[in-house]
């Protein structure tokens, strides 16, 4: 991740404003029921971020499948496992995986992918959340954009 991406992500994380009803409905239409259960667990800033990233992802990859769009929307879902707020995430990013919760934060891709696989998500969704597959470069670019 670029430094600019992290600064921007931090700034947008300070607001607890939920995504608009239209944005939330747009996101939910791409999710299977088991994925929607995870979606509602995300914080408001995380859902806003996911929608923003997914729209940039679609601008880069107009032919994305439903499964790839779901993967883009849920790319950070594994961060829930660490239970860190905004400031905890800042510290975890700065110091690395020095304790159990920070380690889980840094392993969020594998954790999220496991949750999605366990819930029966399409293999393409799971693969994208791990940062792999044919759409991974487009997701990384969309996530790192300022």
N, C-alpha and C positions, 0 to 999 in steps of 0.2 A: 504494500500500500504506500502511496505517496504521502508525504507530509501534509500537503494541501488537502488531500482527502480526509485525513484524520482531523485536521483543524475544522474543516467544514462539518464533518460528522459530529464532532463535539458540540459545535455551536448549535446545530439543529436538535441535538439531544437535550438541550436545556429547557425546551418547551414541552409541556405534557399535553399539548393540544392533540386531539385525535385526528386521524385523517378525515377528510370530508366524507359524508355519507356516500357520495357518488364514487369517490376513490375507493372506499372500502368495498362497495358493491362490485366495482370493476375487478378488484383483486379477488374477491371471493368466487367470482364466476369461473376462475381458472383452477380452483382448488377442489380436489376430491373431498368427501366428508371427513375422512381421517386427517387430511391436511388442514382443513378449516379449523379443526379442534386445536391444532398447534398454532395456527394464525391468530386466534383470539387470545392466546396466552402471551403473545408478543406485546411489548409495551407500545404505547402510542408513538413515541419517537422511532422505535424499530419498525413499526408498520408504515409510518410515513417514509422512512428511508427505503424500505423494501419496495414500495410503490414507485418511488422516484427512480431507484436503480432498475427496476423492471421496465419502466417506460424507456429509459435510455438503452437497455438491453434490446428491446423490440425495435428501437430506431436503428440499431446496428444489425439486428437479425430478424428481419420482417417475416421470415419463414419459420420462426420458432414454433415448435409444437406446444400443445397444451402442457405436456409434461415438462418441457424446458421452461415455460413461463412459470409453472408452479415451483420449479427449482430456483428460479431467480427470485421469486417472492419469498421463498423460505430459506434463502442461502445463509442466513445468520441465526436460524431457529435454535441451533445447538448452544448458542450463548446463554439461553435460559438456564441450562444446567448449572452454570457457575453461580447464578444468583447474585450477580454484581450489578449495582446501579451505575450511573454515568461515571461518577468519580472512581469507583472501583475498577471500571474498565480502563479508565485513563491510566491508573496506576499499573494495572496488569499489562497494558500495552508497553508502558515505559520500562518496567522491571523484568518482564518475562515471566515464565512459569515457575516462580519461586515457591509457591505453596499449592496445595491441592486445588483450591478454587481458581487460582490463576492458571494452573495447568489445564483445568477443564475449559476455561475460557479460550485458551490457545488451541485446544483440540475441538473447538466448536463444530468444525466441518464434519469430522468423523462422527461426533455425537449426533448432530442433526441428521446425517445420512442414516445412521442406525435407527433413529426414531422413525424416519420416513419409511425405511425398508420394513421395519416391524409393523408399521401401519398399512402396508400393502401398496405403497406408492409405486408408480411406474419406475422401472430401472433407470430410465433417462433422467428422472427427477433426482433420484438418489445419486446418480453419477455426477450430475451438475453441482449438487450441494457439496460433494467431496472436492470440487474444483477440477474435475476431469471431464473428458468427453468432448465432442465436437463443438459444443457451445461455450465451453469454459473460458476461452480467451475473450469472447464477447462479454460474458458476465464480469470477468475481471476488469475489463476496460470500462464497463458501465459503472461498476462499483468504485473505481478509482477516479472517475471523472469529477471535475470540479464544476 
